[in-house]
Amino acid sequence: MTDYTNDVPANWAIDPLRLGVLGANTGVGDDNPLAWQADSLCTQTDPEAFFPEKGGSTRDAKRICAECTVRTECLEYALANDERFGIWGGLSERERRKFRRRA
C-alpha cells in the first residue's frame, strides 16, 4: 500500500485566496491585483457552472455573474489574460472573442 501523506500539502484546507496567488502579492490586500476575487460570487458557488461541458448551458453562471459586484474586474482579467475557457464577467469564451473584435 502506498503512503500518500507526504504528497498532501500541510495547508490543503486553507482558502486559496487567503494564501495568495502565485505571481501576485501575498494575501488579499488592496495592493493585490486579484483582490477582487475575494468579493466574487462564483467563489461561493459550484465552479462547474462556470466551466460547462461543450454545448452545456451557461445560463446559471451568467445569472450569478449578473448579480456580482466585481463582474467588470472579472471580465477585464479574462480579457487581459486571454482566458480561453469558462464564463468570466458574464461572457463565454466566444462572447469575449466578439467583444475583443469590437473593441
PyMOL commands that set and color helices and strands:
alter all, ss='L'
color gray80, all
select helices_A, chain A and resi 5-7+16-19+35-39+41-44+47-50+59-67+71-80+93-102
alter helices_A, ss='H'
color red, helices_A
deselect
rebuild
show_as cartoon
